[in-house]
Amino acid sequence: MKKFLFYILLGLAAFAFLYPFIWMVSASLSEERSITDVSLWPVALTFDHYIKLFENIPIAGSFVNSVFVATIVTFGVLVFSSMAGYALARHRFKGRNLLFYFLLFTMTLPFQLTLIPNYILMVQFGWTNSFAALIFPGLLNAFAILLFRQHFLSIPQDLIDAARIDGCNEWRILFQILWPVSVPTLITVGIITFMTTWNDVLWPIIVIREEHLMTMPQLVTLFAVGGRSMGQIGMKLASATLLALPIIIAYLIFQKHFIQSMAASGQKE
């Protein structure tokens, strides 16, 4: 009976969490005048909101831009953060612990604190209104370095020593020996980085002005608050649904590895 009640409680909690998203999808498929009557199922099913959305803004182009930027940033974070995490975990050098603590300290700083300095750098480099301004500032991530460091600490040193005896250099050890046994961590870092980059709105709004370069969250935000939605709630909900779906699908596919890596990241040195 206790176990049954426990699962009932978990089910109610899950429903309370999922209900807003289910309602959003259902309302986006309902007629405008029927949105207030929507519960869990669409009222007067229609795809007009999605059709009008594609007619009013270049949502498909912004989707491609977001996929491109998020993919490049995610790949860069996986490469550079794993390199930094490997160095902090398995290499002995002066100031290693100080550098690691400094990285932890940077995680406590709000993004807004470095917003203006980063923008000034983009202006000086001439990268405003270009994908470079969206990609380069995100290629290193302190949280990703922390996850990789904790994971590499859990790998036996004998494996690395054996690879060195066989003649592997540090590049081959990282990418050919450690990466294949680090799939859960790679997937976790990839999901978090992709999700963070995909959902970023403030930074793209600051550095991008041309509509054909805008990411999907930026374009959807300007569409929802800028008046181009013509005050129709259904169109706003349709744009929000399209924005959320890629992240939800990616998490559903890789959730097992994500949970496994987050649990393992708490291991001590």
DRENMARNU-206579 format. One line per 3 residues: their letters; for each residue x, y, z of N, C-alpha, C. Coordinates in nm, 4 decimals. Atoms other than C-alpha are relative to their C-alpha. Layout:
a = X Y Z X Y Z X Y Z | ...
# end
This chain:
mkk = 0.0824 -0.1201 0.0000 0.0000 0.0000 0.0000 0.0866 0.1263 0.0000 | -0.0892 -0.1174 -0.0025 0.2863 0.2413 0.0806 0.0613 0.0253 -0.1374 | -0.0594 -0.0140 0.1326 0.4483 0.1704 -0.2549 -0.1027 0.0522 -0.1001
flf = 0.1067 -0.0455 0.0899 0.1162 0.2194 -0.4334 -0.0261 0.1487 0.0189 | 0.0222 -0.1419 -0.0280 0.0576 0.5538 -0.2618 0.1180 0.0861 -0.0470 | -0.1191 -0.0725 0.0436 0.4140 0.6560 -0.3411 -0.0054 0.0256 -0.1501
yil = 0.0078 -0.0163 0.1452 0.3626 0.5956 -0.7130 -0.1157 0.0921 -0.0391 | 0.1099 -0.0932 0.0248 0.0295 0.7769 -0.7017 0.0476 0.1435 0.0188 | -0.0527 -0.1335 -0.0265 0.2061 1.0774 -0.5494 0.0946 0.0450 -0.1112
lgl = -0.0918 -0.0325 0.1096 0.4801 1.0638 -0.8144 -0.0760 0.0292 -0.1294 | 0.0802 -0.0228 0.1198 0.2174 1.0391 -1.0876 -0.0674 0.1359 0.0005 | 0.0630 -0.1323 -0.0116 0.0349 1.3459 -0.9589 0.1017 0.1113 -0.0201
aaf = -0.1052 -0.1002 0.0170 0.3618 1.5384 -0.9403 0.0407 0.0118 -0.1468 | -0.0357 -0.0018 0.1417 0.4497 1.4373 -1.2966 -0.1099 0.0671 -0.0832 | 0.1109 -0.0624 0.0736 0.1040 1.5397 -1.4201 -0.0006 0.1509 0.0215
afl = -0.0042 -0.1437 -0.0276 0.1324 1.8782 -1.2478 0.1122 0.0682 -0.0774 | -0.1119 -0.0558 0.0745 0.4676 1.9301 -1.4202 -0.0289 0.0039 -0.1499 | 0.0227 0.0115 0.1435 0.3499 1.8171 -1.7650 -0.1236 0.0759 -0.0484
ypf = 0.1264 -0.0599 0.0415 0.0075 1.9817 -1.7648 0.0172 0.1305 -0.0773 | -0.0139 -0.1251 0.0776 0.1245 2.3322 -1.8744 0.0449 -0.0235 -0.1437 | -0.0454 0.0261 0.1361 0.3076 2.1883 -2.1743 -0.1101 -0.0660 -0.0829
iwm = 0.1100 0.0656 0.0720 0.0160 1.9609 -2.2683 -0.1064 0.1021 -0.0382 | 0.0989 -0.1035 0.0291 -0.2191 2.2573 -2.2422 0.0479 0.0913 -0.1118 | -0.0549 -0.0862 0.1042 0.0120 2.4690 -2.4593 -0.0165 -0.0639 -0.1374
vsa = 0.0135 0.0696 0.1280 0.0161 2.2073 -2.7368 -0.1472 -0.0078 -0.0406 | 0.1422 0.0117 0.0292 -0.3589 2.1543 -2.7116 -0.0591 0.1339 -0.0434 | 0.0530 -0.1323 0.0343 -0.4337 2.5277 -2.7212 0.0510 0.0478 -0.1351
sls = -0.0539 -0.0420 0.1297 -0.2044 2.5800 -3.0205 -0.0717 -0.0672 -0.1160 | 0.0750 0.0718 0.1028 -0.4230 2.3306 -3.2117 -0.1490 0.0298 0.0047 | 0.1407 -0.0373 -0.0141 -0.7514 2.4961 -3.1127 -0.0264 0.1348 -0.0661
eer = 0.0365 -0.1303 0.0546 -0.9387 2.7864 -3.2652 0.0222 0.1091 0.1041 | -0.0341 -0.1110 -0.0893 -0.8555 3.1267 -3.1192 -0.1092 0.0253 0.1023 | 0.1095 -0.0302 -0.0921 -1.1992 3.1797 -2.9685 -0.0258 -0.1115 0.1008
sit = 0.0235 0.1152 -0.0877 -1.1890 2.8355 -2.8033 0.1156 -0.0276 0.0949 | -0.1189 0.0280 -0.0802 -0.8485 2.8637 -2.6316 -0.0320 -0.0006 0.1489 | 0.0320 -0.0062 -0.1429 -0.9983 2.9589 -2.2952 -0.0772 -0.1226 0.0472
dvs = 0.0762 0.1195 -0.0363 -1.2082 2.6398 -2.3051 0.0835 -0.1277 -0.0081 | -0.0848 0.1172 0.0203 -0.9139 2.4074 -2.3704 0.0355 -0.0625 0.1342 | -0.0471 0.0725 -0.1178 -0.8327 2.1398 -2.1124 0.1224 -0.0819 -0.0408
lwp = -0.1105 0.0828 0.0463 -0.6189 1.8466 -2.2305 -0.0134 -0.0366 -0.1471 | 0.0225 0.0348 0.1396 -0.7688 1.8086 -2.5770 -0.0373 0.1257 -0.0772 | 0.0335 -0.1197 0.0795 -0.7983 2.0642 -2.8587 -0.1504 0.0133 -0.0200
val = 0.1395 -0.0309 0.0295 -1.1322 2.2321 -2.9123 -0.0057 0.0526 -0.1433 | 0.0066 -0.0368 0.1422 -1.2221 2.2583 -3.2839 0.1389 -0.0056 -0.0607 | -0.1369 0.0236 0.0467 -0.8920 2.1085 -3.4060 0.0290 0.0765 -0.1288
tfd = -0.0418 -0.0762 0.1168 -0.7093 2.3336 -3.6511 0.1509 0.0212 0.0033 | -0.1430 -0.0287 0.0124 -0.3564 2.3965 -3.7802 0.0233 0.1417 -0.0508 | -0.0096 -0.1361 0.0532 -0.4259 2.7583 -3.8742 0.1091 0.0803 0.0689
hyi = -0.1022 -0.0778 -0.0721 -0.1973 2.8974 -3.6044 0.1397 -0.0301 -0.0528 | -0.1318 0.0378 0.0519 0.1010 2.7051 -3.7384 0.0183 0.0505 -0.1426 | -0.0079 -0.0496 0.1380 0.0202 2.7995 -4.0992 0.0270 0.1497 -0.0007
klf = -0.0205 -0.1449 -0.0062 -0.0055 3.1692 -4.0108 0.1385 0.0339 0.0544 | -0.1323 -0.0235 -0.0567 0.3147 3.1442 -3.8079 0.1067 -0.0070 -0.1086 | -0.0981 0.0148 0.1078 0.5118 3.0195 -4.1094 -0.0162 0.1080 -0.1058
eni = 0.0227 -0.1061 0.0976 0.3517 3.2888 -4.3254 0.0506 0.1356 0.0480 | -0.0334 -0.1318 -0.0541 0.4380 3.5790 -4.0922 0.1483 0.0181 0.0294 | -0.1417 -0.0119 -0.0337 0.7974 3.5042 -3.9886 0.0778 -0.1156 -0.0630
pia = -0.0822 0.1085 0.0580 1.0874 3.3001 -4.1376 0.0409 -0.1005 0.1065 | -0.0256 0.0908 -0.1113 1.0571 3.0383 -3.8652 0.0892 -0.1168 -0.0423 | -0.0820 0.1117 0.0470 1.2141 2.7646 -4.0809 0.1474 0.0398 -0.0089
gsf = -0.1382 -0.0473 0.0084 1.5263 2.9722 -4.1487 0.0621 0.0190 0.1365 | -0.0527 -0.0184 -0.1350 1.5631 3.0629 -3.7824 0.0256 -0.1343 0.0680 | -0.0232 0.1348 -0.0539 1.5311 2.6931 -3.6945 0.1345 -0.0546 -0.0488
vns = -0.1286 0.0445 0.0552 1.8234 2.6129 -3.9262 0.1149 0.0749 0.0679 | -0.1038 -0.0782 -0.0674 2.0248 2.8967 -3.7693 0.0257 -0.0526 0.1407 | -0.0142 0.0501 -0.1369 1.9581 2.7643 -3.4189 0.0687 -0.1357 0.0025
vfv = -0.0637 0.1326 0.0063 2.0515 2.4086 -3.5149 0.1481 0.0142 -0.0316 | -0.1401 -0.0205 0.0379 2.3742 2.5308 -3.6778 0.0812 0.0526 0.1170 | -0.0735 -0.0618 -0.1103 2.4815 2.7519 -3.3873 0.0106 -0.0968 0.1178
ati = -0.0010 0.0902 -0.1150 2.3817 2.5032 -3.1151 0.0881 -0.1225 -0.0252 | -0.0827 0.1169 0.0320 2.5546 2.2135 -3.2948 0.1482 0.0337 0.0070 | -0.1411 -0.0398 -0.0019 2.8840 2.4005 -3.3447 0.0460 0.0263 0.1431
vtf = -0.0362 -0.0294 -0.1384 2.8855 2.5274 -2.9855 0.0104 -0.1290 0.0810 | -0.0017 0.1262 -0.0739 2.8033 2.1816 -2.8494 0.1250 -0.0812 -0.0326 | -0.1204 0.0736 0.0387 3.0831 2.0183 -3.0487 0.1245 0.0659 0.0597
gvl = -0.1151 -0.0694 -0.0564 3.3294 2.2864 -2.9367 0.0125 -0.0219 0.1500 | -0.0028 0.0219 -0.1445 3.2325 2.2464 -2.5718 0.0452 -0.1426 0.0318 | -0.0411 0.1386 -0.0236 3.2714 1.8684 -2.5924 0.1511 -0.0162 -0.0170
vfs = -0.1434 0.0146 0.0272 3.6210 1.8984 -2.7390 0.0837 0.0755 0.1025 | -0.0859 -0.0830 -0.0840 3.7651 2.1866 -2.5375 -0.0207 -0.0284 0.1491 | 0.0254 0.0275 -0.1407 3.5950 2.1052 -2.2068 0.0546 -0.1358 0.0413
sma = -0.0591 0.1303 -0.0325 3.7018 1.7406 -2.2217 0.1516 0.0110 0.0091 | -0.1442 -0.0222 -0.0083 4.0589 1.8558 -2.2875 0.0374 0.0628 0.1342 | -0.0282 -0.0662 -0.1271 4.0491 2.0879 -1.9866 -0.0281 -0.0929 0.1175
gya = 0.0325 0.0930 -0.1072 3.8786 1.8270 -1.7686 0.1031 -0.1097 0.0149 | -0.1039 0.1033 -0.0040 4.1383 1.5647 -1.8619 0.1277 0.0543 0.0628 | -0.1209 -0.0602 -0.0571 4.4245 1.8003 -1.7786 -0.0136 0.0202 0.1508
lar = 0.0205 -0.0234 -0.1429 4.2737 1.8905 -1.4411 -0.0117 -0.1302 0.0790 | 0.0203 0.1265 -0.0704 4.2011 1.5276 -1.3574 0.1254 -0.0860 0.0049 | -0.1075 0.0986 0.0116 4.5123 1.3413 -1.4723 0.1395 0.0588 -0.0174
hrf = -0.1320 -0.0589 0.0147 4.7970 1.5889 -1.5134 0.0358 0.0778 0.1266 | -0.0477 -0.0697 -0.1184 5.0029 1.7205 -1.2230 0.0828 0.1210 -0.0422 | -0.0748 -0.1208 0.0318 5.1166 2.0792 -1.2620 -0.0293 0.1046 0.1068
kgr = 0.0116 -0.1022 -0.1034 5.1674 2.3797 -1.0381 -0.1229 0.0883 -0.0270 | 0.1185 -0.0846 0.0112 4.8485 2.5729 -0.9726 -0.1227 -0.0721 -0.0516 | 0.1144 0.0751 0.0533 4.6174 2.2925 -1.0846 -0.1239 0.0194 0.0859
nll = 0.1152 -0.0139 -0.0895 4.3917 2.3092 -0.7796 -0.0508 0.1437 0.0026 | 0.0418 -0.1403 0.0015 4.3921 2.6896 -0.7833 -0.0805 0.0303 -0.1252 | 0.0733 -0.0198 0.1248 4.2826 2.6861 -1.1457 -0.1378 -0.0635 0.0072
fyf = 0.1289 0.0671 -0.0122 4.0074 2.4369 -1.0654 -0.0956 0.0792 0.0888 | 0.0839 -0.0803 -0.0889 3.8780 2.6492 -0.7769 -0.0427 0.1304 -0.0676 | 0.0371 -0.1215 0.0737 3.8856 2.9542 -1.0012 -0.1141 -0.0290 -0.0975
llf = 0.1092 0.0388 0.0890 3.6665 2.7686 -1.2520 -0.1312 -0.0153 0.0766 | 0.1204 0.0113 -0.0830 3.4223 2.6833 -0.9737 -0.0538 0.1374 0.0366 | 0.0422 -0.1363 -0.0346 3.4178 3.0499 -0.8765 -0.0729 0.0668 -0.1161
tmt = 0.0657 -0.0615 0.1151 3.3256 3.1551 -1.2300 -0.1428 -0.0498 -0.0177 | 0.1359 0.0530 0.0112 3.0183 2.9329 -1.2070 -0.0980 0.0776 0.0870 | 0.0881 -0.0767 -0.0888 2.8825 3.1582 -0.9314 -0.0301 0.1393 -0.0553
lpf = 0.0193 -0.1343 0.0553 2.9048 3.4729 -1.1466 -0.1183 0.0010 -0.0952 | 0.1129 -0.0089 0.0933 2.5846 3.5797 -1.3225 0.0471 0.0418 -0.1386 | -0.0358 -0.0306 0.1386 2.5955 3.6036 -1.6998 -0.0029 0.1502 -0.0270
qlt = 0.0137 -0.1434 0.0243 2.4879 3.9684 -1.6835 0.1260 0.0774 0.0384 | -0.1207 -0.0686 -0.0444 2.8158 4.0573 -1.5124 0.1031 0.0133 -0.1120 | -0.0965 -0.0019 0.1105 3.0193 3.9746 -1.8230 -0.0649 0.0379 -0.1332
lip = 0.0734 -0.0288 0.1226 2.7576 4.0835 -2.0744 0.0628 0.1162 -0.0778 | -0.0551 -0.1186 0.0664 2.8995 4.4288 -2.1495 0.1437 -0.0237 -0.0491 | -0.1349 0.0292 0.0525 3.2684 4.3192 -2.1683 -0.0011 -0.0914 -0.1222
nyi = 0.0081 0.0900 0.1160 3.1733 4.0361 -2.4051 -0.0500 0.0741 -0.1240 | 0.0517 -0.0755 0.1142 2.9738 4.2736 -2.6243 0.1062 0.0938 -0.0574 | -0.1084 -0.0883 0.0461 3.2648 4.5196 -2.6393 0.1022 -0.0793 -0.0822
lmv = -0.0929 0.0853 0.0750 3.4915 4.2342 -2.7510 -0.0562 -0.0339 -0.1383 | 0.0597 0.0327 0.1285 3.2465 4.1360 -3.0244 0.0049 0.1187 -0.0958 | -0.0070 -0.1210 0.0830 3.2375 4.4965 -3.1498 0.1426 0.0225 -0.0496
qfg = -0.1395 -0.0204 0.0386 3.6181 4.5237 -3.1492 0.0458 -0.1024 -0.1033 | -0.0350 0.1029 0.0974 3.6497 4.1949 -3.3389 -0.0791 0.0136 -0.1301 | 0.0836 -0.0145 0.1188 3.3830 4.3049 -3.5863 -0.0910 -0.1185 -0.0235
wtn = 0.0795 0.1219 0.0114 3.1720 3.9994 -3.5137 -0.1490 0.0221 0.0215 | 0.1428 -0.0227 -0.0178 2.8380 4.1660 -3.4460 -0.0717 -0.0266 -0.1325 | 0.0785 0.0397 0.1171 2.5639 4.0571 -3.6849 0.0688 -0.1120 -0.0777
sfa = -0.0603 0.1173 0.0631 2.7466 3.7318 -3.7532 -0.0139 -0.1178 0.0951 | 0.0086 0.1201 -0.0828 2.7350 3.3730 -3.6305 0.1180 -0.0118 0.0959 | -0.1176 0.0077 -0.0874 3.0821 3.4194 -3.4793 -0.0312 0.0531 0.1389
ali = 0.0361 -0.0577 -0.1297 2.9320 3.6338 -3.2027 -0.0856 -0.0954 0.0815 | 0.0838 0.0972 -0.0703 2.6926 3.3506 -3.1176 0.0771 -0.1259 0.0370 | -0.0708 0.1270 -0.0177 2.9484 3.0696 -3.1349 0.1187 0.0116 0.0942
fpg = -0.1269 -0.0023 -0.0727 3.2858 3.1754 -2.9940 -0.0133 0.0237 0.1507 | 0.0085 -0.0194 -0.1466 3.1748 3.3074 -2.6500 -0.0467 -0.1233 0.0757 | 0.0536 0.1165 -0.0705 3.0152 2.9700 -2.5721 0.0813 -0.1265 -0.0150
lln = -0.0770 0.1205 0.0286 3.2953 2.7325 -2.6713 0.0642 -0.0621 0.1236 | -0.0520 0.0554 -0.1250 3.4147 2.6862 -2.3112 -0.1057 0.0143 0.1081 | 0.1048 0.0019 -0.1016 3.1911 2.5957 -2.0191 0.0551 -0.0610 0.1272
afa = -0.0576 0.0470 -0.1263 3.2988 2.5650 -1.6554 -0.0726 -0.1226 0.0532 | 0.0751 0.1152 -0.0489 3.0196 2.3222 -1.5677 0.0366 -0.1262 -0.0775 | -0.0400 0.1156 0.0802 3.1165 2.0939 -1.8566 0.1383 -0.0486 0.0416
ill = -0.1336 0.0387 -0.0460 3.4796 2.1003 -1.7417 -0.0091 -0.0763 0.1315 | 0.0185 0.0679 -0.1275 3.3652 2.0019 -1.3928 -0.0501 -0.1426 -0.0198 | 0.0530 0.1339 0.0245 3.1633 1.7067 -1.5236 0.1060 -0.0919 -0.0588
frq = -0.1048 0.0830 0.0605 3.4497 1.5814 -1.7388 0.1091 -0.0332 0.1025 | -0.1034 0.0250 -0.1006 3.6995 1.6203 -1.4552 -0.0447 -0.1101 0.0955 | 0.0504 0.1007 -0.0934 3.4829 1.4202 -1.2158 -0.0097 -0.1377 -0.0653
hfl = 0.0095 0.1289 0.0687 3.4267 1.1501 -1.4753 0.1382 -0.0598 -0.0232 | -0.1345 0.0528 0.0271 3.7940 1.1177 -1.5700 0.0692 -0.0458 0.1283 | -0.0553 0.0461 -0.1271 3.8824 1.0845 -1.2013 -0.0479 -0.1410 0.0343
sip = 0.0548 0.1329 -0.0296 3.6647 0.7718 -1.1894 0.0578 -0.1087 -0.0903 | -0.0597 0.0967 0.0909 3.8568 0.6038 -1.4741 0.1334 -0.0471 0.0579 | -0.1257 0.0503 -0.0574 4.1425 0.3768 -1.3540 0.1229 0.0579 -0.0712
qdl = -0.1242 -0.0530 0.0551 4.4862 0.5276 -1.4005 0.0745 -0.1054 -0.0814 | -0.0678 0.1081 0.0728 4.6079 0.1872 -1.5208 -0.0361 0.0012 -0.1481 | 0.0414 -0.0057 0.1400 4.4080 0.2304 -1.8422 0.0803 0.1052 -0.0756
ida = -0.0768 -0.1075 0.0628 4.5844 0.5580 -1.9179 0.1474 -0.0373 -0.0096 | -0.1409 0.0420 0.0018 4.9272 0.4191 -1.8240 0.0255 -0.1053 -0.1077 | -0.0150 0.1030 0.1026 4.8734 0.1179 -2.0502 -0.0001 0.0618 -0.1396
ari = 0.0029 -0.0672 0.1304 4.7872 0.3489 -2.3398 0.1306 0.0726 -0.0271 | -0.1286 -0.0679 0.0182 5.1054 0.5497 -2.2815 0.1111 -0.0992 -0.0309 | -0.1009 0.1030 0.0273 5.3149 0.2326 -2.2745 -0.0104 -0.0478 -0.1447
dgc = 0.0210 0.0431 0.1381 5.1608 0.1358 -2.6105 0.0362 0.1075 -0.1015 | -0.0447 -0.1055 0.0912 5.2826 0.4665 -2.7541 -0.1030 0.1056 -0.0329 | 0.1030 -0.1012 0.0265 4.9640 0.6740 -2.7443 0.0420 0.1347 0.0586
new = -0.0213 -0.1335 -0.0548 5.0096 1.0472 -2.7076 -0.1260 0.0459 0.0722 | 0.1133 -0.0475 -0.0808 4.7752 1.2608 -2.4981 -0.1264 0.0186 -0.0833 | 0.1170 -0.0179 0.0855 4.5472 1.3355 -2.7945 -0.0721 -0.1330 -0.0223
ril = 0.0608 0.1316 0.0236 4.4910 0.9672 -2.8699 -0.0594 -0.0571 0.1278 | 0.0542 0.0491 -0.1271 4.4429 0.8859 -2.5027 -0.1372 0.0617 0.0258 | 0.1259 -0.0673 -0.0278 4.1678 1.1458 -2.4736 -0.1096 -0.0417 -0.0974
fqi = 0.1059 0.0166 0.1000 3.9828 1.0961 -2.8005 -0.0223 -0.1453 -0.0433 | 0.0170 0.1383 0.0433 4.0425 0.7263 -2.8720 -0.0140 -0.0978 0.1164 | 0.0093 0.0892 -0.1159 4.0683 0.5776 -2.5217 -0.1094 0.0447 0.0966
lwp = 0.0924 -0.0490 -0.1023 3.8671 0.7991 -2.2859 -0.1385 0.0354 -0.0548 | 0.1310 -0.0362 0.0553 3.5920 0.9279 -2.5133 -0.0923 -0.1212 -0.0168 | 0.0918 0.1150 0.0161 3.4553 0.5787 -2.5989 -0.0575 -0.0528 0.1312
vsv = 0.0530 0.0463 -0.1284 3.4157 0.5003 -2.2258 -0.0676 0.1144 0.0763 | 0.0593 -0.1177 -0.0647 3.2686 0.8439 -2.1514 -0.1293 0.0429 -0.0675 | 0.1203 -0.0339 0.0763 2.9515 0.8262 -2.3585 -0.1079 0.0675 0.0861
ptl = 0.1022 -0.0687 -0.0803 2.7099 0.9134 -2.0706 0.0352 0.1463 0.0294 | -0.0407 -0.1378 -0.0287 2.9134 1.2230 -1.9793 -0.0051 0.0857 -0.1254 | 0.0048 -0.0734 0.1258 2.9475 1.3268 -2.3430 -0.1432 0.0367 -0.0359
itv = 0.1399 -0.0264 0.0319 2.5724 1.2951 -2.3927 -0.0582 0.1038 0.0952 | 0.0510 -0.0960 -0.0981 2.4983 1.4848 -2.0709 0.0467 0.1411 -0.0319 | -0.0543 -0.1320 0.0348 2.7295 1.7727 -2.1597 -0.0605 0.0497 -0.1307
gii = 0.0587 -0.0385 0.1279 2.5942 1.7694 -2.5121 -0.1426 0.0503 0.0143 | 0.1392 -0.0416 -0.0184 2.2310 1.7901 -2.4008 -0.0083 0.1345 0.0708 | 0.0047 -0.1253 -0.0768 2.2941 2.0649 -2.1453 0.0471 0.1175 -0.0848
tfm = -0.0532 -0.1075 0.0831 2.5051 2.2695 -2.3867 -0.0953 0.0344 -0.1130 | 0.0929 -0.0241 0.1102 2.2656 2.2264 -2.6772 -0.1248 0.0712 0.0504 | 0.1206 -0.0608 -0.0557 1.9679 2.3136 -2.4572 0.0245 0.1455 0.0391
ttw = -0.0313 -0.1364 -0.0427 2.1375 2.6215 -2.3094 0.0178 0.0930 -0.1192 | -0.0225 -0.0817 0.1193 2.2513 2.7479 -2.6491 -0.1293 0.0215 -0.0763 | 0.1263 -0.0088 0.0739 1.9165 2.6725 -2.8098 -0.0944 0.1017 0.0654
ndv = 0.0957 -0.0856 -0.0702 1.7194 2.8610 -2.5436 0.0494 0.1422 0.0236 | -0.0562 -0.1319 -0.0267 1.9491 3.1641 -2.5263 -0.0716 0.1066 -0.0818 | 0.0725 -0.1085 0.0656 1.7621 3.4845 -2.6067 0.0718 0.1339 0.0171
lwp = -0.0560 -0.1311 -0.0298 1.9347 3.7793 -2.4378 0.1225 0.0312 -0.0850 | -0.1228 -0.0253 0.0749 2.2770 3.7420 -2.6032 -0.0260 0.0157 -0.1508 | 0.0293 -0.0225 0.1425 2.1431 3.6943 -2.9608 -0.0692 0.1325 -0.0273
iiv = 0.0681 -0.1273 0.0207 1.9166 3.9969 -2.9207 0.0991 0.1159 0.0020 | -0.0992 -0.1077 -0.0119 2.2200 4.2081 -2.8260 0.0921 0.0060 -0.1216 | -0.1041 0.0006 0.1033 2.4587 4.0980 -3.1031 -0.0541 -0.0213 -0.1418
ire = 0.0555 0.0266 0.1334 2.2232 4.0113 -3.3920 -0.1156 0.0959 -0.0281 | 0.1060 -0.0913 0.0420 2.0077 4.2630 -3.5803 -0.0680 -0.0458 -0.1289 | 0.0554 0.0448 0.1280 1.9579 4.1009 -3.9215 -0.0930 -0.1197 0.0212
ehl = 0.1002 0.1040 -0.0232 1.6453 3.8849 -3.9347 0.0433 -0.1354 -0.0545 | -0.0397 0.1279 0.0592 1.8002 3.6196 -4.1603 0.1083 -0.0704 0.0820 | -0.1007 0.0605 -0.0866 2.0694 3.5589 -3.8946 -0.0560 -0.0369 0.1371
mtm = 0.0568 0.0207 -0.1332 1.8328 3.5380 -3.5966 -0.0220 -0.1470 0.0293 | 0.0306 0.1348 -0.0444 1.8017 3.2193 -3.3963 -0.1497 -0.0117 0.0279 | 0.1426 0.0233 -0.0191 1.4638 3.0622 -3.3345 -0.0526 0.0620 0.1296
pql = 0.0512 -0.0649 -0.1214 1.4265 3.1732 -2.9675 -0.0055 0.1520 -0.0124 | -0.0002 -0.1449 0.0180 1.5229 3.5290 -3.0607 -0.1158 0.0444 -0.0874 | 0.1078 -0.0373 0.0908 1.2789 3.5432 -3.3519 -0.1362 -0.0207 0.0646
vtl = 0.1272 0.0268 -0.0670 0.9980 3.3847 -3.1478 -0.0272 0.1045 0.1072 | 0.0175 -0.1019 -0.1032 1.0555 3.6314 -2.8636 -0.0435 0.1326 -0.0607 | 0.0366 -0.1255 0.0662 1.0450 3.9322 -3.0965 -0.1383 -0.0101 -0.0632
fav = 0.1319 0.0215 0.0589 0.7403 3.7813 -3.2651 -0.1094 0.0110 0.1051 | 0.1030 0.0027 -0.1044 0.5535 3.7326 -2.9374 -0.0200 0.1359 0.0649 | 0.0108 -0.1277 -0.0721 0.6310 4.0722 -2.7810 0.0056 0.1206 -0.0918
ggr = -0.0168 -0.1129 0.0912 0.6837 4.2828 -3.0925 -0.1224 0.0366 -0.0801 | 0.1232 -0.0368 0.0678 0.3275 4.2853 -3.2223 -0.0273 -0.0744 -0.1290 | 0.0214 0.0690 0.1275 0.3752 4.0633 -3.5281 -0.0939 -0.1194 0.0136
smg = 0.0952 0.1092 -0.0205 0.1572 3.7946 -3.3709 -0.1437 0.0468 -0.0074 | 0.1341 -0.0585 0.0146 -0.1400 4.0316 -3.4138 -0.0889 -0.0280 0.1213 | 0.0748 0.0199 -0.1230 -0.2408 3.9667 -3.0537 -0.0658 -0.1355 0.0122
qig = 0.0616 0.1315 -0.0030 -0.3348 3.6052 -3.1253 0.0809 -0.0931 0.0906 | -0.0674 0.0877 -0.0956 -0.2516 3.3789 -2.8342 0.0364 -0.1328 -0.0649 | -0.0245 0.1279 0.0646 -0.2740 3.0699 -3.0523 0.1310 -0.0016 -0.0778
mkl = -0.1246 -0.0079 0.0759 0.0122 3.1852 -3.2756 0.1204 0.0034 0.0942 | -0.1089 -0.0031 -0.0983 0.2278 3.2613 -2.9714 0.0246 -0.1395 0.0587 | -0.0141 0.1349 -0.0543 0.1574 2.9162 -2.8286 0.0575 -0.0959 -0.1034
asa = -0.0552 0.0847 0.1060 0.2337 2.7543 -3.1644 0.1511 0.0213 -0.0125 | -0.1432 -0.0280 0.0081 0.5724 2.9290 -3.1785 0.0734 -0.0572 0.1204 | -0.0627 0.0564 -0.1197 0.6486 2.8247 -2.8192 0.0078 -0.1517 -0.0081
tll = -0.0011 0.1451 0.0144 0.5562 2.4638 -2.8996 0.1124 -0.0453 -0.0929 | -0.1067 0.0343 0.0939 0.7893 2.4512 -3.2002 0.1375 0.0224 0.0619 | -0.1279 -0.0302 -0.0643 1.0647 2.6043 -2.9883 0.0385 -0.1071 0.1018
alp = -0.0282 0.0957 -0.1074 1.0329 2.3445 -2.7109 0.0183 -0.1429 -0.0494 | 0.0007 0.1396 0.0444 0.9916 2.0267 -2.9159 0.1389 -0.0611 -0.0216 | -0.1308 0.0647 0.0226 1.3557 1.9682 -3.0270 0.0714 -0.0394 0.1287
iii = -0.0665 0.0298 -0.1266 1.4881 1.9848 -2.6702 -0.0681 -0.1171 0.0702 | 0.0735 0.1085 -0.0646 1.2149 1.7555 -2.5376 0.0297 -0.1333 -0.0678 | -0.0292 0.1227 0.0732 1.2762 1.4990 -2.8110 0.1412 -0.0490 0.0295
ayl = -0.1392 0.0383 -0.0274 1.6527 1.5032 -2.7526 0.0135 -0.0586 0.1403 | -0.0094 0.0515 -0.1372 1.6089 1.4539 -2.3785 -0.0653 -0.1368 0.0130 | 0.0672 0.1288 -0.0079 1.3619 1.1679 -2.4220 0.0868 -0.1120 -0.0580
ifq = -0.0851 0.1008 0.0622 1.6117 0.9878 -2.6454 0.1191 -0.0347 0.0880 | -0.1262 0.0197 -0.0719 1.9167 1.0354 -2.4216 -0.0148 0.0079 0.1518 | 0.0202 -0.0218 -0.1424 1.7605 1.0569 -2.0745 0.0724 -0.1029 0.0871
khf = -0.0671 0.1031 -0.0789 1.9126 0.7259 -1.9556 0.1457 0.0378 0.0250 | -0.1394 -0.0389 -0.0140 2.2687 0.8442 -2.0217 0.0125 0.1278 0.0822 | -0.0024 -0.1267 -0.0738 2.1878 1.1892 -1.8809 -0.0066 -0.0258 0.1500
iqs = 0.0157 0.0296 -0.1420 2.0721 1.0527 -1.5451 0.1210 -0.0765 0.0534 | -0.1156 0.0787 -0.0417 2.3612 0.8041 -1.5289 0.1215 0.0884 0.0228 | -0.1165 -0.0867 -0.0133 2.6228 1.0744 -1.5807 -0.0162 0.0971 0.1162
maa = 0.0216 -0.0936 -0.1103 2.4664 1.3193 -1.3333 0.0193 -0.0696 0.1336 | -0.0201 0.0755 -0.1236 2.4687 1.0465 -1.0688 0.1477 -0.0272 0.0237 | -0.1424 0.0329 -0.0149 2.8326 0.9620 -1.1385 0.0849 0.1227 0.0267
sgq = -0.0801 -0.1217 -0.0158 2.9480 1.3265 -1.1277 0.0260 0.0344 0.1459 | -0.0211 -0.0284 -0.1415 2.9265 1.3235 -0.7488 0.1084 -0.0839 0.0638 | -0.1053 0.0827 -0.0543 3.2114 1.0765 -0.7098 0.1181 0.0840 0.0452
ke = -0.1122 -0.0741 -0.0547 3.5038 1.1935 -0.5020 0.1300 -0.0454 -0.0635 | -0.1317 0.0336 0.0542 3.8648 1.2033 -0.6100 0.0672 -0.1044 0.0887
# end
